[in-house]
Amino acid sequence: MHLENQSPSKLNSEQIKAVDCHLGNKLILAGAGSGKTRVLTYRIAKLIDSFDVKPSNILALTFTNKAANEMKQRIENLLKISTQGLWFGTFHGICRRFLKIHWKEAEISQFFTILDSQDQLRIIKRILKSDNLDENLYDPKSIQSYINKQKDKGFRSGKSQKENDKYNQIFKEYEDICKQTKSLDFADLILTTYETLLNNKELLKYYTERFKNIMVDEFQDTNTLQFKLLKILNGDSGSLYAVGDDDQSIYAWRGARSENIQLFKKEFKNVEIFKLEQNYRSTEKILKVANNLISKNQERLGKNLWTKTSKGEPVYLYEAFNNDDESGFIAEKIKYFVKQGYKRSDIAILYRNNFLSRRLEEELNGRGIPYIIYGGFRFFERSEIKDVIAYIRLATNLSDNNAFERIINQPPRGIGEKSMSLIRDFAKENSLSLWETINNKEIYKTNSRASNNIQSFIKIISEIADFAKNLNLQTLIDKTTKVSQLISHFNQKKTEESLSKLENIDELISVAARFSRNNFDSENILEDFLDNAALEAGEYQSKLHEDPVQLMTIHSAKGLEFPIVFLTGLEESIFPNANRNDSSHFLEEERRLCYVAITRAMRILYLTYATGRYLHGHFTNLYPSRFINEIPDELLEPVRDNKKFNSIKKNTKKPFFKIGQRVRHMKFGDGIILSYEGSDDNLKLQIKFEDYDGPKWLVLTYAHLDFL
């Protein structure tokens, strides 16, 4: 087969250049929806078909096994030959394969075991227990994250960078256990491969000569060690073909370095750069919004997406009064689109933070719209929510053994499985509940060591029981999260996951406040709330055959596409996330995240924000995200719900101001424009002035504003 004969019909001119280029180091900047997988597939086929490269001289690296298998199948279908000999897989899979062959050179066991994340945690917890270290002070997941990040940078315990010597000590003990048990964790697979090649010049020479052609997909997601491994494998004369998009680098918290794309030209010789800018996914108007937003980033090589498809519908901007208004608007639009013939599964609702799904779930449930949480749990199924609920359940029903078992050691308080076995046995023998058992002095005669920790737990539950008698629902939950030490536990971790858990707990307080408002006539609001939580957690998510709407975080949406997308929660402090570092580097990653969300949309895109939300149980005024303000007005079409706003005629002249723009009033001082309604002489602006609590509506004609 000759690829030259069919490339023109299968590839565009940009793709043909990237596929047909000569050997050497190439960086393919592939924009969202530009057909990068096709280019990578055709390039490998081209090497075999036209450059007479043997499959065994090609190493192809991807970030998922699924991507590797699909690409391999496509190549075989193109060439009608077997790709046997071609090394195709993830970084971890390829390194495992290498170590299975070269275990002697790596000085490891031939029959090494691979540790997963849970295996790692078990070892770390065993070390903490052996060293009598409190898990509240030395959080196992934080230590796990530290160890993995050090290895991802290429450091062993003796060379790790940490002022806290205790972390280094645990790291060293962890490595010793791994060596004793002949085990390698995921980071070890890559680090051991790198070290083995670095320390065995003949072996490195063999592989640099064998793999003259290295192909890498999703290059923007590589970490420091993966970059180093590629550099030594490529040598001085190899051909590294890297496909990636610096504008879609959104996994810094996982160790990915967007800088690797910028470093490519500096670290590798004679680099040629190709840009894939023709987009096959989105309409012209969606791409214009995406291009304008991402152009504000400085840390990028730069490209501009374009398409031959139709201009499409405008990108719509909806300003909601609050999260109820926002979720109601989205649900109404979903019903409208379904009536227009779209499937529910054509529709995705994207959000920056997990906690934002709660009100959306409630609205969709209430309207009978099937949905799934893609890559996650529904709100009341999330472990931290179940933990808070379990504390209150036990405090209000001391016979609830299930709640007891869930929280006795959550957060960890040094009550081990041995102590729990004694408690369970004593309870069974004496027909007592677990709570009655730990309040029985007899139990401590055989296990005095756990007494202090158990007494501390008893005090916590007793305090919560008092709260339940005297406080309203919202305050009860707020106090419970603090007294139980769940808040301090997650605060100490300072990981992306723990921050998400804190946001979810915060949202639970808002859920309680809303539940109280909506059920003000309840005879027992706490009992009703707990029952409602149990019912919601027990309801299964919609199945795929029910054609569900898909809810997901933007991180989960990477690589996906949908005809209709709602991007919600576009407010300052939520998106960009206030919990992230405020440096320009992190702000640029947040902007890339917004860019990724926008480029998931194929035909219709709605951006929504609320001027206020219930956060931590209280209504909080919010400002539109700076990302909205960075998009030119003419690219966005404001939407108003006719039930709540005066309708805006389509022919109305575009306003000369922007939402989020600063203004000055001779009486009220400086402020920010939050929204507007009406037109011409009836145009009114909603402005939040710095020296006044609530926003004010001013008729523009009479306001005499200075626009700053």
Order of alpha helices (4+ residues) and beta strands (2+ residues): alpha-alpha-beta-alpha-beta-alpha-beta-alpha-alpha-beta-alpha-alpha-alpha-beta-alpha-alpha-beta-alpha-beta-alpha-beta-alpha-beta-alpha-beta-alpha-beta-alpha-alpha-alpha-alpha-alpha-alpha-alpha-alpha-alpha-beta-alpha-beta-alpha-beta-beta-beta-alpha-beta-beta-beta-beta-beta-alpha-beta
